[in-house]
Amino acid sequence: MTVPLRVRFPAVVITWIALTFLATPALTEEVQDHASEPQQQTRTPEPEYPPLLPLKASYSASMNKGIALNGTASRRLIKRDDGTWLYRTDVDSFIADIRESLILRWENNRVVPLRYRYKLSGFLIRDREVAIDFEWSKGVATGHHEGDRFSLKLEEGALDPMGYQLQLHQDIRAGKREMVYRVIDEGDYDTDRFAVIDEEILNTDQGRIATVKAEKVRDDGKRQTLMWFAPEQEYLLIRLLQVEPDGSRYEITIDEAEIRR
């Protein structure tokens, strides 16, 4: 299925989608206590997960921090012959180029990262490289972040800076509204929380598009990250906006996408 889109609206800093968008929320339990009946408990059923779908998408990115800077990003999700998936983002802009990739397995409705790579190079900025290798059979993740090597014990459901974005997309497609992820970043674990907060109609060049709106939940509230997903287009990310404490805005907006069923 080909999904043509021409949308011009906000979306998070280009590097957020490019390099960088778990613990599953605990099942709720209801216990009814009746004098003449034994205790019963009802568990919320697990959501029904859709399969991964191969994807090609291109985005425009902009940054307004005293000066307007524009760039482009492409993202692909490809199933490989051995059954694993390649998730890749390439960003090209005046000030920086980013190459980011993840090889993963999709098992039991979860992203299982295997090999993550990230490289940033640009004009008047410091180059940066990150690598993470997930050795699940040994229970350890090894790699380097800007030259500093690290080794971590793997937690169940551990993700990388790209894998959690794909897991978020799948969780929202499955109907979840609150998500928590344990992400290996800069040689240690971060806990990232997201929530679906609203439904919103976006006015675009292609007309009005129904979306669900999600945000990254932060304790300090100083930075705001918002995402818009289109349910009628396999919950494709069509807008992402980040607002910094100083008012600077970073946006990515989708240009076109092809989803294969």
Order of alpha helices (4+ residues) and beta strands (2+ residues): beta-alpha-beta-beta-beta-beta-beta-beta-beta-beta-beta-beta-alpha-beta-beta-beta-beta-beta-beta
